[in-house]
Amino acid sequence: MALGDELGPKRAAGLKALGLIYDPGTDARRGLRSRRAYRNYLHACQHATYLQLEGFAPKLVTGLIPSLFANNGETVNRRALARAGNLNRGFITRTNLVWQERHRKRVVAVLGRGRAPALELSDDPRENFRQYAIAERWFEELGL
């Protein structure tokens, strides 16, 4: 999503059409008052997307994001939910599950090679601390 935003909707739309990126980009970054506000928006987008990919009901996701990211404000959270909602339902229910089934063992093996413990995320959709911390480090790495 951040890549799409950085490229801008005009450039990103073409790359999305070619299948090189999955998000067509927005002007969200310009509309937010600070770097921190943009990061917080991306956190809400990321968690909403994750919940959808994990098969949580859209109604649950819609109710949960505003409570987890209350500091974002209603408008920003509504934008984050709309953006996460752009995922194709067929991708969520078929392609994503097939990919996970096919590649899960390899991904777990590769990610488990280092000294870091295996990444295990909570089954509780309200517990997003680990994802938040990982995304925060990644945003820092990317200079967001």
C-alpha positions in Angstrom: 0.0 0.0 0.0 2.8 2.4 0.9 4.5 1.6 -2.4 1.3 2.4 -4.3 1.0 5.7 -2.4 4.6 6.6 -3.0 4.1 5.9 -6.8 0.8 7.8 -6.8 -2.4 6.6 -8.3 -1.5 7.4 -11.9 1.7 5.3 -11.9 0.5 2.7 -9.5 -2.7 1.9 -11.5 -0.7 0.7 -14.5 1.6 -1.5 -12.3 -1.5 -3.0 -10.6 -3.0 -3.7 -14.0 0.2 -5.5 -15.0 0.0 -7.5 -11.7 3.3 -6.1 -10.4 1.7 -4.6 -7.3 -1.6 -5.3 -5.7 -2.7 -1.8 -4.6 -3.4 1.1 -7.0 -2.2 3.8 -4.5 -4.0 6.7 -3.0 -3.3 10.3 -2.0 -3.7 9.4 1.7 -0.2 10.5 2.6 -0.9 14.1 1.5 -4.1 14.3 3.5 -2.5 13.3 6.8 -0.9 15.9 9.0 2.3 14.0 9.9 4.5 11.0 9.2 3.1 9.4 12.4 -0.5 9.9 11.2 0.4 8.2 7.9 2.0 5.3 9.8 -1.0 4.9 12.0 -3.2 4.9 8.9 -1.0 2.1 7.4 -1.2 0.1 10.6 -5.0 0.2 10.4 -4.9 -0.8 6.7 -2.5 -3.6 7.5 -4.5 -5.0 10.3 -7.8 -4.8 8.5 -6.2 -6.5 5.5 -4.6 -9.2 7.7 -8.0 -9.9 9.3 -9.7 -10.2 6.0 -7.0 -12.6 4.7 -7.5 -14.7 7.8 -11.1 -15.0 7.1 -12.7 -12.8 9.8 -16.1 -11.6 8.9 -16.1 -8.1 7.2 -18.6 -6.9 9.8 -16.2 -7.9 12.7 -13.3 -6.1 10.9 -15.4 -3.0 10.4 -16.3 -2.9 14.1 -12.8 -3.7 15.4 -10.6 -1.3 13.5 -12.1 1.9 14.9 -11.7 0.6 18.5 -8.0 -0.6 17.9 -7.0 2.6 16.1 -9.2 5.2 17.8 -6.5 7.9 17.6 -6.7 7.8 13.9 -10.2 9.3 13.9 -13.3 8.2 12.1 -12.4 9.5 8.6 -9.0 7.9 8.5 -10.2 4.6 9.8 -13.1 4.6 7.3 -10.5 5.1 4.5 -8.3 2.3 5.9 -11.3 -0.1 6.0 -12.3 0.9 2.5 -8.8 0.3 1.2 -8.5 -3.1 2.9 -11.9 -3.9 1.6 -10.6 -3.6 -2.0 -9.2 -7.1 -1.7 -11.0 -9.4 -4.1 -13.2 -11.9 -2.2 -12.1 -14.7 -4.6 -8.5 -14.0 -3.7 -9.3 -14.1 0.0 -11.3 -17.3 -0.1 -9.5 -19.3 -2.9 -6.1 -18.0 -4.1 -4.8 -17.0 -0.7 -5.8 -20.3 0.9 -4.3 -22.3 -2.0 -1.1 -20.3 -1.8 -0.8 -20.9 2.0 -1.5 -24.6 1.7 1.1 -25.0 -1.1 3.9 -22.9 0.5 3.3 -22.9 4.2 6.0 -25.5 5.1 8.6 -23.8 3.0 7.9 -20.3 4.3 7.9 -21.5 8.0 11.2 -23.3 7.4 12.9 -20.2 5.8 11.6 -17.8 8.4 12.6 -20.1 11.2 16.3 -20.4 10.2 17.5 -17.4 12.1 17.9 -16.9 15.8 14.5 -15.2 16.2 11.7 -17.3 17.5 9.0 -18.3 15.1 6.4 -15.6 14.5 3.1 -16.7 16.0 0.2 -14.3 15.9 -2.7 -14.4 18.2 -6.0 -16.0 17.1 -7.7 -13.1 18.9 -8.3 -10.3 16.3 -8.0 -7.7 19.0 -4.4 -8.6 19.8 -2.3 -6.9 17.2 0.8 -5.9 19.2 3.2 -8.3 17.4 2.1 -7.2 13.9 2.2 -3.6 15.0 5.7 -3.9 16.3 7.0 -5.7 13.1 5.2 -3.2 10.8 6.6 -0.3 12.9 10.2 -1.6 12.4 9.5 -2.1 8.7 8.1 1.4 8.3 11.2 2.7 9.9 13.4 0.7 7.6 11.5 2.1 4.6 11.7 5.7 5.9 8.0 6.0 6.2 
